[in-house]
Amino acid sequence: MALQNKKLVYDLLFRTSAETLLEVARDPQHLGAEIGFFSVLHTWSQKLELHPHVHCVVPAGGLSADRTRWVKSRDDFFLPVKVLSRVFRGKFHEALKRAFENGQLNFHGDLKLLSQPKIFAAWLRPLFRKDWVVYAKRPFGGPEYVLRYLGRYTHRVAISNHRLVSFADQKVTFCWRDSAHNNEQRLMTLSLDEFLRRFLLHLLPDSFVRIRNFGFLANRRRATFLPLCFLLLGSTPQIGKTPQAPRTPLIFGSAPSVLDRWWSSKGSRLPKYNFVLHRWSPLPHETTCSINKILRASPRSVVVRLIAEQICSSGFLGASLRDIFSQKPRSRRAE
């Protein structure tokens, strides 16, 4: 259902998770504060299978209702995950039901039967009876580590080139992290068609924003509330100061798009630290990757080259598009 209704379902995932965090945090029984956070949509697992989920990075506290003090959470606790799970389940369930009633959901192929109200209601009912999972934990190594970790792959799609091990006999081998067995590094080999199928599952609708800000970090509010947060915390924001090293992300900002990162001016693979979030970048902090952009991209990306070779070999493309793939990558300055 998510694949047939990507924009709607992923929008609901953003909206209901954000509403859950804001609502529970405002409750005086829990934190009693107005929080701010940014959310990043991921749709893939380590094996490139479909696994839609949202990462939310939240400061451990928020503004009081009267905006006169900073409310700090306990060091070992933020918000109760069981409460978050039940509120999130209720909001997503109700939003999905309302979207169906408004005729916003599309069903094709094997899912066509779900377009009937009784069958959809019967399918939706068991989902509300299940225990939904919201996972929350303290960041390992502090907040800078989390921002650096997220910044390395928020603008990538599904897999990065350094995980690709080999391509031989029309099979692709890549490494993946087995979280069920102490995060051991394992190898997986897939046929070329299956590898490309899994990769293309994660292309988002055109212009879909996959990094969003909420609460006091929302685009329309942060200019007012961020200075107030710094004031109440007794610190001064370092605005307008050029970062000393690109390895250290400072505050939620922007990074070059995934297509820009597939080549550098020297024609070599970019180092990992080029993937952090930079406060000073003039580019918008949201990015998307559509199939049209992939077809115009440089073939330096191994995945893009595989897609290009597979489509070209089928004879589906005209000569003009073949010429695009045969071009040498241009420098970013020329681009």
C-alpha positions as a Python dict, from the first residue, in 0.01 Angstrom:
ca = {
    (1, 'M'): (0, 0, 0),
    (2, 'A'): (287, 236, 76),
    (3, 'L'): (445, 174, -265),
    (4, 'Q'): (117, 249, -443),
    (5, 'N'): (58, 562, -230),
    (6, 'K'): (407, 686, -152),
    (7, 'K'): (340, 1057, -116),
    (8, 'L'): (32, 1013, 103),
    (9, 'V'): (166, 739, 330),
    (10, 'Y'): (506, 903, 382),
    (11, 'D'): (337, 1238, 450),
    (12, 'L'): (118, 1068, 712),
    (13, 'L'): (428, 911, 865),
    (14, 'F'): (586, 1255, 904),
    (15, 'R'): (272, 1429, 1028),
    (16, 'T'): (150, 1168, 1278),
    (17, 'S'): (495, 1111, 1429),
    (18, 'A'): (545, 1487, 1470),
    (19, 'E'): (200, 1538, 1622),
    (20, 'T'): (268, 1252, 1863),
    (21, 'L'): (595, 1399, 1989),
    (22, 'L'): (455, 1751, 2023),
    (23, 'E'): (137, 1638, 2199),
    (24, 'V'): (301, 1404, 2449),
    (25, 'A'): (578, 1655, 2525),
    (26, 'R'): (323, 1929, 2601),
    (27, 'D'): (149, 1708, 2858),
    (28, 'P'): (245, 1830, 3211),
    (29, 'Q'): (248, 1469, 3327),
    (30, 'H'): (546, 1400, 3100),
    (31, 'L'): (761, 1699, 3002),
    (32, 'G'): (523, 1994, 2988),
    (33, 'A'): (721, 2181, 2724),
    (34, 'E'): (721, 2291, 2361),
    (35, 'I'): (991, 2087, 2191),
    (36, 'G'): (1162, 2122, 1854),
    (37, 'F'): (1310, 1856, 1630),
    (38, 'F'): (1385, 1753, 1274),
    (39, 'S'): (1272, 1431, 1107),
    (40, 'V'): (1443, 1232, 833),
    (41, 'L'): (1255, 978, 622),
    (42, 'H'): (1423, 647, 544),
    (43, 'T'): (1251, 379, 338),
    (44, 'W'): (1519, 109, 332),
    (45, 'S'): (1671, -159, 549),
    (46, 'Q'): (2032, -275, 536),
    (47, 'K'): (1925, -532, 276),
    (48, 'L'): (1760, -260, 64),
    (49, 'E'): (1414, -399, 138),
    (50, 'L'): (1121, -162, 190),
    (51, 'H'): (1121, -40, 550),
    (52, 'P'): (958, 306, 579),
    (53, 'H'): (1050, 480, 905),
    (54, 'V'): (1130, 825, 1035),
    (55, 'H'): (1429, 927, 1247),
    (56, 'C'): (1351, 1220, 1479),
    (57, 'V'): (1641, 1407, 1640),
    (58, 'V'): (1510, 1592, 1946),
    (59, 'P'): (1687, 1817, 2200),
    (60, 'A'): (1646, 1683, 2553),
    (61, 'G'): (1407, 1955, 2667),
    (62, 'G'): (1193, 2242, 2547),
    (63, 'L'): (1036, 2578, 2617),
    (64, 'S'): (786, 2620, 2898),
    (65, 'A'): (430, 2717, 2809),
    (66, 'D'): (491, 3081, 2906),
    (67, 'R'): (825, 3087, 2715),
    (68, 'T'): (1012, 3207, 3025),
    (69, 'R'): (1231, 2905, 3103),
    (70, 'W'): (1391, 2596, 2953),
    (71, 'V'): (1239, 2269, 3074),
    (72, 'K'): (1507, 2002, 3089),
    (73, 'S'): (1430, 1633, 3074),
    (74, 'R'): (1597, 1376, 3294),
    (75, 'D'): (1937, 1264, 3173),
    (76, 'D'): (1826, 901, 3136),
    (77, 'F'): (1470, 961, 3016),
    (78, 'F'): (1285, 1179, 2767),
    (79, 'L'): (928, 1067, 2693),
    (80, 'P'): (761, 730, 2774),
    (81, 'V'): (788, 509, 2467),
    (82, 'K'): (472, 312, 2548),
    (83, 'V'): (268, 632, 2552),
    (84, 'L'): (435, 748, 2228),
    (85, 'S'): (362, 412, 2065),
    (86, 'R'): (-8, 413, 2151),
    (87, 'V'): (-64, 776, 2055),
    (88, 'F'): (125, 726, 1728),
    (89, 'R'): (-76, 411, 1649),
    (90, 'G'): (-405, 591, 1709),
    (91, 'K'): (-312, 894, 1501),
    (92, 'F'): (-178, 695, 1206),
    (93, 'H'): (-474, 455, 1212),
    (94, 'E'): (-725, 741, 1215),
    (95, 'A'): (-537, 934, 943),
    (96, 'L'): (-529, 628, 717),
    (97, 'K'): (-900, 569, 772),
    (98, 'R'): (-980, 933, 692),
    (99, 'A'): (-765, 924, 377),
    (100, 'F'): (-961, 621, 255),
    (101, 'E'): (-1295, 791, 325),
    (102, 'N'): (-1179, 1096, 128),
    (103, 'G'): (-1082, 882, -170),
    (104, 'Q'): (-713, 966, -143),
    (105, 'L'): (-582, 607, -146),
    (106, 'N'): (-524, 420, -470),
    (107, 'F'): (-518, 42, -498),
    (108, 'H'): (-397, -155, -799),
    (109, 'G'): (-319, -515, -887),
    (110, 'D'): (-345, -754, -594),
    (111, 'L'): (-461, -469, -366),
    (112, 'K'): (-762, -374, -577),
    (113, 'L'): (-1001, -546, -337),
    (114, 'L'): (-900, -299, -64),
    (115, 'S'): (-1088, -27, -250),
    (116, 'Q'): (-1411, -177, -109),
    (117, 'P'): (-1500, -12, 225),
    (118, 'K'): (-1583, -333, 415),
    (119, 'I'): (-1267, -512, 302),
    (120, 'F'): (-1051, -208, 383),
    (121, 'A'): (-1208, -180, 730),
    (122, 'A'): (-1145, -551, 792),
    (123, 'W'): (-783, -510, 680),
    (124, 'L'): (-731, -199, 895),
    (125, 'R'): (-890, -332, 1214),
    (126, 'P'): (-615, -579, 1318),
    (127, 'L'): (-349, -308, 1278),
    (128, 'F'): (-499, -117, 1571),
    (129, 'R'): (-480, -427, 1790),
    (130, 'K'): (-107, -471, 1741),
    (131, 'D'): (158, -310, 1962),
    (132, 'W'): (333, -43, 1755),
    (133, 'V'): (697, 34, 1826),
    (134, 'V'): (858, 371, 1889),
    (135, 'Y'): (1226, 341, 1971),
    (136, 'A'): (1399, 610, 2176),
    (137, 'K'): (1747, 621, 2324),
    (138, 'R'): (2023, 855, 2427),
    (139, 'P'): (2276, 933, 2152),
    (140, 'F'): (2601, 742, 2167),
    (141, 'G'): (2892, 983, 2199),
    (142, 'G'): (2676, 1293, 2238),
    (143, 'P'): (2463, 1501, 2000),
    (144, 'E'): (2748, 1592, 1764),
    (145, 'Y'): (2803, 1224, 1691),
    (146, 'V'): (2433, 1179, 1602),
    (147, 'L'): (2435, 1478, 1364),
    (148, 'R'): (2756, 1358, 1200),
    (149, 'Y'): (2615, 1006, 1165),
    (150, 'L'): (2287, 1124, 1014),
    (151, 'G'): (2461, 1381, 794),
    (152, 'R'): (2662, 1109, 621),
    (153, 'Y'): (2360, 944, 465),
    (154, 'T'): (2049, 1162, 488),
    (155, 'H'): (2093, 1269, 124),
    (156, 'R'): (2183, 928, -13),
    (157, 'V'): (1938, 681, -162),
    (158, 'A'): (1934, 330, -15),
    (159, 'I'): (2304, 244, -47),
    (160, 'S'): (2640, 414, -84),
    (161, 'N'): (2919, 303, -316),
    (162, 'H'): (3156, 192, -39),
    (163, 'R'): (2911, -90, 52),
    (164, 'L'): (2925, -234, -299),
    (165, 'V'): (3178, -519, -310),
    (166, 'S'): (3160, -664, -660),
    (167, 'F'): (2964, -691, -983),
    (168, 'A'): (3029, -1010, -1179),
    (169, 'D'): (2824, -1256, -1385),
    (170, 'Q'): (2523, -1022, -1368),
    (171, 'K'): (2526, -1040, -987),
    (172, 'V'): (2587, -765, -734),
    (173, 'T'): (2749, -830, -397),
    (174, 'F'): (2726, -575, -116),
    (175, 'C'): (2789, -571, 257),
    (176, 'W'): (2520, -517, 517),
    (177, 'R'): (2507, -488, 895),
    (178, 'D'): (2323, -765, 1081),
    (179, 'S'): (2171, -586, 1381),
    (180, 'A'): (2023, -913, 1511),
    (181, 'H'): (2375, -1056, 1561),
    (182, 'N'): (2584, -783, 1724),
    (183, 'N'): (2596, -572, 1405),
    (184, 'E'): (2818, -821, 1225),
    (185, 'Q'): (2919, -728, 871),
    (186, 'R'): (2782, -978, 620),
    (187, 'L'): (2776, -1011, 242),
    (188, 'M'): (2466, -1046, 25),
    (189, 'T'): (2466, -1139, -343),
    (190, 'L'): (2165, -1055, -560),
    (191, 'S'): (2094, -1087, -928),
    (192, 'L'): (2128, -758, -1113),
    (193, 'D'): (1752, -737, -1174),
    (194, 'E'): (1670, -799, -809),
    (195, 'F'): (1932, -549, -691),
    (196, 'L'): (1795, -278, -920),
    (197, 'R'): (1438, -363, -818),
    (198, 'R'): (1524, -312, -452),
    (199, 'F'): (1712, 10, -523),
    (200, 'L'): (1427, 160, -725),
    (201, 'L'): (1180, 90, -442),
    (202, 'H'): (1326, 390, -262),
    (203, 'L'): (1288, 659, -525),
    (204, 'L'): (1058, 923, -380),
    (205, 'P'): (785, 1120, -558),
    (206, 'D'): (919, 1420, -743),
    (207, 'S'): (990, 1719, -514),
    (208, 'F'): (908, 1517, -201),
    (209, 'V'): (1075, 1673, 106),
    (210, 'R'): (1238, 1403, 319),
    (211, 'I'): (1393, 1625, 588),
    (212, 'R'): (1141, 1834, 782),
    (213, 'N'): (1151, 2059, 1089),
    (214, 'F'): (887, 2083, 1362),
    (215, 'G'): (813, 2263, 1688),
    (216, 'F'): (1042, 2553, 1768),
    (217, 'L'): (1265, 2441, 1479),
    (218, 'A'): (987, 2479, 1221),
    (219, 'N'): (1086, 2705, 933),
    (220, 'R'): (846, 2984, 1030),
    (221, 'R'): (932, 2974, 1400),
    (222, 'R'): (1301, 2909, 1446),
    (223, 'A'): (1410, 3267, 1373),
    (224, 'T'): (1212, 3373, 1682),
    (225, 'F'): (1244, 3074, 1911),
    (226, 'L'): (1603, 2960, 1855),
    (227, 'P'): (1757, 3282, 1999),
    (228, 'L'): (1516, 3249, 2291),
    (229, 'C'): (1630, 2890, 2350),
    (230, 'F'): (1996, 3001, 2349),
    (231, 'L'): (1912, 3283, 2589),
    (232, 'L'): (1733, 3056, 2835),
    (233, 'L'): (2014, 2800, 2811),
    (234, 'G'): (2269, 3071, 2886),
    (235, 'S'): (2464, 3032, 2562),
    (236, 'T'): (2524, 3247, 2256),
    (237, 'P'): (2465, 3110, 1903),
    (238, 'Q'): (2767, 3139, 1674),
    (239, 'I'): (2578, 3282, 1378),
    (240, 'G'): (2771, 3380, 1067),
    (241, 'K'): (3090, 3205, 1175),
    (242, 'T'): (3248, 2983, 912),
    (243, 'P'): (3301, 2633, 1050),
    (244, 'Q'): (3666, 2536, 1093),
    (245, 'A'): (3622, 2187, 954),
    (246, 'P'): (3344, 2034, 747),
    (247, 'R'): (3344, 1727, 972),
    (248, 'T'): (3150, 1902, 1248),
    (249, 'P'): (2784, 1981, 1178),
    (250, 'L'): (2669, 2284, 1377),
    (251, 'I'): (2299, 2329, 1335),
    (252, 'F'): (2032, 2193, 1109),
    (253, 'G'): (2108, 2313, 759),
    (254, 'S'): (2180, 2186, 414),
    (255, 'A'): (2407, 1968, 211),
    (256, 'P'): (2466, 1918, -163),
    (257, 'S'): (2211, 1696, -328),
    (258, 'V'): (2277, 1327, -380),
    (259, 'L'): (2342, 1386, -749),
    (260, 'D'): (2604, 1652, -683),
    (261, 'R'): (2791, 1408, -461),
    (262, 'W'): (2831, 1142, -730),
    (263, 'W'): (3131, 1324, -871),
    (264, 'S'): (3385, 1578, -760),
    (265, 'S'): (3587, 1833, -953),
    (266, 'K'): (3882, 1592, -953),
    (267, 'G'): (3674, 1299, -1072),
    (268, 'S'): (3739, 1096, -758),
    (269, 'R'): (3499, 962, -499),
    (270, 'L'): (3415, 1214, -230),
    (271, 'P'): (3532, 1140, 124),
    (272, 'K'): (3272, 1055, 384),
    (273, 'Y'): (3295, 1384, 570),
    (274, 'N'): (3152, 1563, 266),
    (275, 'F'): (2815, 1423, 365),
    (276, 'V'): (2762, 1625, 685),
    (277, 'L'): (2498, 1893, 723),
    (278, 'H'): (2644, 2240, 676),
    (279, 'R'): (2477, 2543, 828),
    (280, 'W'): (2625, 2780, 574),
    (281, 'S'): (2535, 2597, 252),
    (282, 'P'): (2325, 2808, 12),
    (283, 'L'): (2138, 2502, -112),
    (284, 'P'): (1797, 2412, 34),
    (285, 'H'): (1818, 2154, 311),
    (286, 'E'): (1550, 1934, 157),
    (287, 'T'): (1632, 1713, -138),
    (288, 'T'): (1468, 1449, -348),
    (289, 'C'): (1578, 1205, -615),
    (290, 'S'): (1343, 1128, -903),
    (291, 'I'): (1399, 888, -1189),
    (292, 'N'): (1447, 1183, -1426),
    (293, 'K'): (1732, 1314, -1213),
    (294, 'I'): (1891, 971, -1198),
    (295, 'L'): (1881, 941, -1577),
    (296, 'R'): (2060, 1279, -1605),
    (297, 'A'): (2319, 1194, -1342),
    (298, 'S'): (2683, 1113, -1396),
    (299, 'P'): (2757, 743, -1441),
    (300, 'R'): (3022, 760, -1168),
    (301, 'S'): (2777, 607, -925),
    (302, 'V'): (2799, 232, -955),
    (303, 'V'): (2426, 193, -905),
    (304, 'V'): (2341, 450, -1169),
    (305, 'R'): (2585, 288, -1411),
    (306, 'L'): (2414, -49, -1354),
    (307, 'I'): (2074, 105, -1422),
    (308, 'A'): (2208, 275, -1733),
    (309, 'E'): (2365, -42, -1871),
    (310, 'Q'): (2057, -248, -1799),
    (311, 'I'): (1817, -4, -1966),
    (312, 'C'): (2048, 66, -2261),
    (313, 'S'): (2098, -304, -2328),
    (314, 'S'): (1721, -350, -2352),
    (315, 'G'): (1711, -112, -2650),
    (316, 'F'): (1451, 101, -2475),
    (317, 'L'): (1650, 423, -2484),
    (318, 'G'): (1703, 645, -2785),
    (319, 'A'): (2040, 765, -2907),
    (320, 'S'): (2012, 1100, -2729),
    (321, 'L'): (1981, 940, -2387),
    (322, 'R'): (2262, 699, -2465),
    (323, 'D'): (2478, 1003, -2534),
    (324, 'I'): (2398, 1138, -2189),
    (325, 'F'): (2528, 822, -2026),
    (326, 'S'): (2841, 820, -2241),
    (327, 'Q'): (2939, 1174, -2142),
    (328, 'K'): (3223, 1226, -1902),
    (329, 'P'): (3124, 1379, -1568),
    (330, 'R'): (3160, 1755, -1558),
    (331, 'S'): (3316, 1944, -1274),
    (332, 'R'): (3084, 2088, -1014),
    (333, 'R'): (3197, 2438, -1115),
    (334, 'A'): (3096, 2373, -1475),
    (335, 'E'): (2769, 2222, -1356),
}
